[in-house]
Amino acid sequence: MRTLNVFRATMLFGLIAGAVFASTDGQTPPPAQAAPSTPQEGGRRAQGPALLPTPDVTARPTPDKDGHFVIGSPYSPAPELTEKEGVPKGTVREFTMDSKDSKIYPGIARNQTGVVPYTRQVAVYVPAQHVAGKPLPFIVVQDGMSATYRNNLPPILDNLIHEKRVPPMVAVMVHNGGGDAQGSERGLEYDTVSGVYTDFIETEVLPRITKDFGIIFTTDPEGRATMGGSSGAACAFTMAWFHPELYRRVLSYSGTYVNQQSPLNPESPRGAWEYHATLIPNSPPKPIRVWMHVSEFDNRYGDQEATWHNWVLANERMAAALKAKGYHYQYVYSRDSRHVDRAVVSQTLPEALEWLWNGYPK
């Protein structure tokens, strides 16, 4: 208990000094004009008092600063979410991937045995500035067909690219294979602490886009980013952690850096909790840039550390581990908000993307 109290005091000082979606099984394409939501796992039970104290609001985070920041309500949609006259608009193309064609993810589901087929949806945003035959930087978006990403990323990127705040880039919005948490296809893809999902993106998703749409993706790891919310955020970090030669920019909302992995892996017995507990502290720094967020009332915010399932504690520890190892990171704690809070995402995503792409030619 003494150790936990010291940690709580240290993190609160660091924060001050540093300046819901409904689940979807993801297996059946939604009707036109609708999109599946980002699943929320592990946080649906009644919760008691928060384990950690609520920090004071700090100076607002800006795209040119690293470190810890605390923001508060009310939250307002960023102006970049609105289509603007005179701004060139990119195009979005959609397609589906059948699990029978996958050598990596043939399909599983909770409480079902054997192979469980599914259909995966993918949307590809291509900027108006695209020149045929020229390699483009890109960002891979987990849970990509959720309305938060599918509807908002195109206008955000249109505006940011036009204002030269980010480079012209492709957004590969890949939806999960269905279900949620342990035993599901989504859980297998996102919560597994290994390089397998990256292999899937590299060998099955990107080649399909190149073949069907003629998009050439840059091989420069500095021009390859990945993002998501919840388990999709943990997956984004996993992609860069295991393959920094491929991905070096990570954007994470309410990251599931908790004990969610299934099946169990003796090399990471507490799943993604191992990132901040052992993997980051015990490894040389990797060339990864990380923007991350957690909400005050995020999943299991009242859980004790021994559960390895408190999202707030996990993200605080994650930020502390990155700071201790000298990573470029920006950590945003949002008060009065919940898991992958839609209002927080709508306010912060444009500047988060701008911070993420700092240092890359515009």
C-alpha positions as CSV (number, residue, x, y, z in Angstrom):
1,M,0.0,0.0,0.0
2,R,2.9,2.4,0.8
3,T,4.3,1.8,-2.7
4,L,0.9,2.6,-4.3
5,N,0.5,5.7,-2.3
6,V,4.0,6.9,-3.3
7,F,3.1,6.2,-6.9
8,R,-0.2,8.1,-6.6
9,A,1.5,11.2,-5.2
10,T,4.3,11.0,-7.8
11,M,1.9,10.7,-10.7
12,L,-0.3,13.5,-9.5
13,F,2.7,15.8,-9.1
14,G,3.9,14.8,-12.6
15,L,0.6,15.6,-14.1
16,I,0.4,19.0,-12.5
17,A,3.9,19.8,-13.4
18,G,3.6,18.6,-17.0
19,A,2.1,21.9,-17.6
20,V,-19.0,4.7,-25.4
21,F,-19.4,3.3,-27.7
22,A,-21.8,0.3,-27.9
23,S,-20.3,-3.0,-28.8
24,T,-20.6,-4.6,-32.3
25,D,-20.0,-8.1,-33.4
26,G,-18.3,-6.7,-36.5
27,Q,-19.3,-9.8,-38.6
28,T,-22.2,-8.3,-40.7
29,P,-21.7,-5.2,-42.7
30,P,-23.8,-2.3,-41.4
31,P,-26.5,-0.7,-43.6
32,A,-25.6,2.3,-45.7
33,Q,-25.0,5.5,-43.7
34,A,-24.3,3.5,-40.5
35,A,-21.1,2.2,-39.1
36,P,-20.2,-0.1,-36.2
37,S,-19.1,1.5,-33.0
38,T,-15.9,1.1,-31.1
39,P,-16.3,-1.7,-28.6
40,Q,-15.8,-1.0,-24.9
41,E,-14.4,-4.0,-23.0
42,G,-14.0,-4.8,-19.4
43,G,-15.7,-1.7,-17.9
44,R,-19.4,-2.5,-17.7
45,R,-19.7,-3.2,-14.0
46,A,-20.6,-0.8,-11.2
47,Q,-17.5,1.0,-9.9
48,G,-16.7,2.5,-6.5
49,P,-14.4,5.4,-5.7
50,A,-11.5,6.1,-8.1
51,L,-8.2,4.5,-7.2
52,L,-6.2,7.6,-8.1
53,P,-6.9,11.2,-7.3
54,T,-8.2,13.6,-10.0
55,P,-5.4,15.9,-11.1
56,D,-5.8,19.7,-11.6
57,V,-6.3,21.1,-15.1
58,T,-3.0,22.2,-16.7
59,A,-2.0,24.4,-19.5
60,R,-3.7,23.0,-22.7
61,P,-1.6,20.6,-24.8
62,T,-0.3,21.9,-28.0
63,P,1.2,20.1,-31.0
64,D,4.7,21.3,-30.3
65,K,5.0,20.1,-26.7
66,D,5.8,16.7,-25.1
67,G,4.8,15.7,-21.6
68,H,1.7,15.3,-19.3
69,F,-1.4,17.4,-19.7
70,V,-4.8,17.5,-18.0
71,I,-7.9,18.9,-19.8
72,G,-11.4,19.4,-18.5
73,S,-15.0,19.7,-19.7
74,P,-17.0,21.0,-21.4
75,Y,-15.6,19.5,-24.6
76,S,-16.3,20.9,-28.0
77,P,-15.8,19.5,-31.5
78,A,-12.6,20.8,-33.1
79,P,-13.2,23.1,-36.1
80,E,-11.2,20.6,-38.3
81,L,-14.2,18.2,-38.1
82,T,-16.2,20.5,-40.4
83,E,-15.8,20.5,-44.2
84,K,-14.6,23.8,-45.3
85,E,-15.1,25.6,-48.6
86,G,-12.1,25.7,-50.8
87,V,-10.4,22.7,-49.1
88,P,-9.6,19.9,-51.5
89,K,-11.4,16.7,-50.5
90,G,-9.9,13.3,-50.5
91,T,-11.7,10.2,-51.7
92,V,-12.8,7.2,-49.6
93,R,-13.0,3.7,-51.0
94,E,-14.5,0.7,-49.2
95,F,-14.2,-3.0,-49.6
96,T,-14.6,-6.2,-47.5
97,M,-12.3,-9.0,-46.7
98,D,-13.6,-12.6,-46.2
99,S,-12.0,-14.6,-43.4
100,K,-11.8,-17.6,-45.6
101,D,-9.1,-15.8,-47.6
102,S,-7.0,-15.0,-44.5
103,K,-4.0,-17.2,-43.7
104,I,-3.6,-15.4,-40.3
105,Y,-7.1,-14.9,-39.0
106,P,-9.5,-17.5,-40.2
107,G,-12.0,-16.6,-37.5
108,I,-12.9,-17.4,-33.9
109,A,-15.8,-16.3,-31.6
110,R,-16.6,-16.4,-27.9
111,N,-18.3,-19.6,-26.7
112,Q,-18.0,-21.2,-30.1
113,T,-15.6,-23.9,-31.2
114,G,-13.7,-24.3,-34.5
115,V,-13.4,-21.7,-37.2
116,V,-16.1,-19.0,-37.2
117,P,-16.2,-17.1,-40.5
118,Y,-16.6,-13.3,-40.6
119,T,-16.4,-10.4,-43.0
120,R,-14.1,-7.5,-42.3
121,Q,-14.8,-4.0,-43.6
122,V,-12.0,-1.6,-44.7
123,A,-12.2,2.0,-45.8
124,V,-9.3,3.8,-47.5
125,Y,-8.9,7.6,-47.4
126,V,-6.7,8.9,-50.2
127,P,-5.8,12.6,-50.1
128,A,-6.6,14.9,-53.0
129,Q,-2.9,15.6,-53.3
130,H,-2.1,12.0,-54.2
131,V,0.1,11.6,-57.3
132,A,-0.2,8.2,-59.0
133,G,3.0,6.2,-58.6
134,K,4.3,8.3,-55.7
135,P,4.7,6.5,-52.3
136,L,2.6,8.0,-49.6
137,P,2.9,8.0,-45.8
138,F,-0.1,6.5,-44.1
139,I,-1.9,5.7,-40.8
140,V,-3.5,2.4,-39.9
141,V,-6.7,2.9,-37.9
142,Q,-8.0,0.0,-35.8
143,D,-11.8,-0.3,-35.4
144,G,-11.6,1.9,-38.5
145,M,-15.3,1.6,-39.5
146,S,-16.5,3.1,-36.2
147,A,-18.4,6.3,-36.8
148,T,-15.8,8.3,-34.8
149,Y,-13.0,7.4,-37.2
150,R,-14.8,6.6,-40.5
151,N,-16.9,9.8,-40.4
152,N,-14.4,12.2,-38.9
153,L,-11.0,11.3,-40.2
154,P,-11.6,12.3,-43.8
155,P,-12.6,16.0,-43.1
156,I,-9.9,16.2,-40.4
157,L,-7.2,15.1,-42.8
158,D,-8.6,17.2,-45.6
159,N,-8.2,20.3,-43.4
160,L,-4.9,19.4,-41.8
161,I,-3.3,18.5,-45.1
162,H,-4.5,21.7,-46.7
163,E,-3.1,23.8,-43.9
164,K,0.2,21.8,-44.1
165,R,-0.1,20.7,-40.5
166,V,0.3,17.0,-41.5
167,P,1.7,15.5,-44.7
168,P,-0.6,14.2,-47.4
169,M,-1.3,10.7,-46.2
170,V,-3.5,7.7,-46.7
171,A,-5.7,6.5,-43.8
172,V,-6.3,2.7,-43.8
173,M,-9.4,2.3,-41.6
174,V,-9.5,-1.5,-40.9
175,H,-12.3,-2.8,-38.8
176,N,-11.9,-5.7,-36.4
177,G,-13.0,-9.3,-37.1
178,G,-15.9,-9.2,-34.6
179,G,-16.8,-9.7,-31.0
180,D,-15.0,-8.2,-28.0
181,A,-12.5,-9.1,-25.3
182,Q,-11.1,-12.6,-24.5
183,G,-12.1,-15.4,-26.8
184,S,-13.3,-13.1,-29.6
185,E,-11.7,-12.3,-33.0
186,R,-11.3,-8.7,-32.0
187,G,-9.6,-9.7,-28.8
188,L,-7.3,-12.1,-30.6
189,E,-6.2,-9.4,-33.1
190,Y,-5.9,-6.5,-30.7
191,D,-4.9,-7.8,-27.3
192,T,-2.3,-10.3,-28.3
193,V,1.2,-9.0,-27.4
194,S,3.1,-10.1,-30.5
195,G,3.8,-9.1,-34.0
196,V,1.1,-11.2,-35.6
197,Y,-1.4,-8.4,-36.3
198,T,1.4,-6.4,-38.0
199,D,2.0,-9.4,-40.2
200,F,-1.7,-9.4,-41.1
201,I,-1.6,-5.7,-42.1
202,E,1.6,-6.0,-44.0
203,T,0.8,-9.2,-45.9
204,E,-3.0,-9.1,-46.4
205,V,-4.4,-5.6,-46.0
206,L,-1.8,-3.3,-47.6
207,P,-1.1,-5.5,-50.7
208,R,-4.8,-5.7,-51.3
209,I,-5.1,-1.9,-51.4
210,T,-2.1,-1.6,-53.6
211,K,-3.5,-4.2,-56.0
212,D,-7.1,-2.8,-56.1
213,F,-6.4,0.9,-55.9
214,G,-2.9,1.4,-57.1
215,I,-1.8,3.0,-53.8
216,I,2.0,2.8,-53.1
217,F,2.8,2.9,-49.4
218,T,6.0,4.4,-48.2
219,T,8.6,2.0,-46.7
220,D,10.0,4.7,-44.5
221,P,9.0,3.8,-40.9
222,E,8.9,7.5,-40.0
223,G,6.1,7.8,-42.5
224,R,4.0,4.9,-41.1
225,A,1.6,5.6,-38.2
226,T,-1.0,3.5,-36.4
227,M,-3.9,4.4,-34.0
228,G,-6.9,3.2,-32.2
229,G,-9.0,3.3,-29.0
230,S,-9.2,0.8,-26.2
231,S,-7.8,-2.5,-27.4
232,G,-7.3,-0.9,-30.8
233,A,-4.9,1.5,-29.1
234,A,-3.0,-1.3,-27.4
235,C,-2.8,-3.0,-30.8
236,A,-1.4,0.2,-32.3
237,F,1.4,0.3,-29.7
238,T,2.0,-3.4,-30.2
239,M,2.5,-2.8,-33.9
240,A,5.3,-0.3,-33.3
241,W,6.8,-2.1,-30.3
242,F,7.4,-5.3,-32.2
243,H,8.1,-3.7,-35.6
244,P,9.7,-0.3,-35.1
245,E,11.4,-0.9,-38.5
246,L,7.9,-0.6,-39.9
247,Y,5.9,1.8,-37.6
248,R,7.1,4.6,-35.4
249,R,4.1,6.8,-34.7
250,V,1.4,5.7,-32.3
251,L,-1.9,7.4,-31.3
252,S,-3.8,5.9,-28.4
253,Y,-7.2,6.7,-26.8
254,S,-8.0,4.9,-23.5
255,G,-5.4,2.2,-24.3
256,T,-6.1,-1.3,-23.0
257,Y,-2.7,-1.7,-21.4
258,V,-4.2,-4.2,-19.0
259,N,-4.4,-8.0,-18.6
260,Q,-6.7,-8.7,-21.5
261,Q,-4.6,-11.1,-23.6
262,S,-6.2,-14.5,-24.7
263,P,-4.9,-17.1,-25.1
264,L,-2.3,-16.7,-22.4
265,N,1.3,-16.2,-23.4
266,P,4.1,-17.0,-20.9
267,E,6.3,-14.4,-22.4
268,S,3.8,-11.7,-21.5
269,P,1.8,-13.3,-18.6
270,R,-0.2,-10.1,-17.8
271,G,-0.8,-9.2,-21.4
272,A,-0.4,-5.5,-22.3
273,W,0.1,-4.7,-18.6
274,E,3.6,-6.0,-19.2
275,Y,4.4,-3.0,-21.4
276,H,4.6,-0.5,-18.5
277,A,5.5,-3.2,-15.9
278,T,8.4,-4.9,-17.6
279,L,8.9,-4.5,-21.3
280,I,9.4,-0.7,-21.6
281,P,11.4,-0.3,-18.3
282,N,13.7,-3.3,-19.2
283,S,14.3,-2.6,-22.9
284,P,16.5,0.0,-24.6
285,P,14.4,2.9,-25.9
286,K,12.9,2.3,-29.4
287,P,12.4,5.0,-32.0
288,I,8.7,5.3,-31.3
289,R,6.7,8.5,-30.9
290,V,3.5,8.1,-28.8
291,W,0.4,10.3,-28.2
292,M,-1.8,8.8,-25.6
293,H,-5.0,9.6,-23.6
294,V,-7.0,8.3,-20.7
295,S,-10.3,9.5,-19.1
296,E,-11.0,10.2,-15.5
297,F,-13.8,7.6,-15.4
298,D,-12.2,5.2,-17.8
299,N,-12.8,1.4,-17.6
300,R,-12.4,-0.1,-14.1
301,Y,-11.1,3.2,-12.7
302,G,-11.9,2.0,-9.1
303,D,-10.1,-1.4,-9.4
304,Q,-7.1,-2.1,-7.2
305,E,-3.7,-2.7,-8.9
306,A,-3.9,-6.4,-8.2
307,T,-6.6,-6.9,-10.8
308,W,-4.2,-5.6,-13.5
309,H,-7.4,-4.2,-15.1
310,N,-7.6,-0.5,-14.1
311,W,-7.4,1.5,-17.4
312,V,-6.5,4.8,-15.6
313,L,-3.7,3.2,-13.6
314,A,-2.4,1.4,-16.6
315,N,-2.2,4.5,-18.8
316,E,-0.6,6.5,-16.0
317,R,2.0,3.8,-15.6
318,M,2.4,3.7,-19.4
319,A,3.1,7.5,-19.6
320,A,5.5,7.3,-16.6
321,A,7.4,4.4,-18.3
322,L,7.7,6.3,-21.5
323,K,8.9,9.4,-19.7
324,A,11.5,7.5,-17.7
325,K,13.0,6.0,-20.9
326,G,13.2,9.3,-22.7
327,Y,10.5,8.7,-25.4
328,H,8.8,11.5,-27.3
329,Y,5.3,11.3,-25.9
330,Q,2.3,13.5,-25.1
331,Y,-0.1,12.2,-22.5
332,V,-3.6,13.8,-22.1
333,Y,-5.8,13.0,-19.1
334,S,-9.4,14.2,-19.6
335,R,-11.5,15.0,-16.6
336,D,-15.3,14.3,-16.4
337,S,-15.1,11.7,-19.3
338,R,-15.3,8.0,-19.9
339,H,-13.8,5.2,-22.0
340,V,-12.7,6.5,-25.5
341,D,-15.0,9.4,-24.8
342,R,-16.5,10.6,-28.1
343,A,-16.6,14.3,-27.1
344,V,-12.9,14.1,-26.0
345,V,-11.9,12.4,-29.3
346,S,-13.8,15.0,-31.3
347,Q,-12.0,17.9,-29.5
348,T,-8.5,16.4,-29.4
349,L,-7.9,14.3,-32.5
350,P,-6.8,17.0,-34.9
351,E,-4.1,18.3,-32.7
352,A,-3.1,14.8,-31.6
353,L,-2.5,14.0,-35.3
354,E,-0.6,17.2,-35.8
355,W,1.6,16.3,-32.7
356,L,2.0,12.8,-34.0
357,W,3.5,13.9,-37.4
358,N,5.9,16.4,-36.0
359,G,9.3,16.1,-37.7
360,Y,7.9,14.6,-40.9
361,P,8.1,16.7,-44.1
362,K,4.8,18.4,-44.8
